[in-house]
């Protein structure tokens, strides 16, 4: 069956149904994505409640909620970021911490402690709790799980 569109071109009926099928498939994909985004289990994704810090002076660990971080702090590299400690009050003494990929405990990486160090090589970020080299762990992990 051949239809004549307004422009005078001939279009097969199969082409119209193919376009309709593509439109329905696209709508289904968008709908599934929206459903997954709005109705996902909130416990399934671990959400950070803020940025984790540890005071280099007194050793106090704390979490600074996102609402308390200034725009300048949010735009600063973690290695160079320093904030005031709420316990001892020392300005620019708290340094961001990272979670060890092996044991999960938080620590201040050596590269953050010496952020302004000379460029003679990057210090190793080794977990003080389980002695895991963080960089090597990630290299090995992504080599096994590409």
Secondary structure, 3 states (H helix, E strand, C coil): CEEECCCCCEEEHHHHHHHHHHHHHHHHHHHHHHHHHHCCCCCCCCCCCCEEEEECCCCCEEEECHHHCCHHHHCCCHHHCEECCCCCCCCCCEEECEECCCCCCEECCHHHHCCCCCCCCCCCCECCCCCCEHHHHHHHHHHHCC
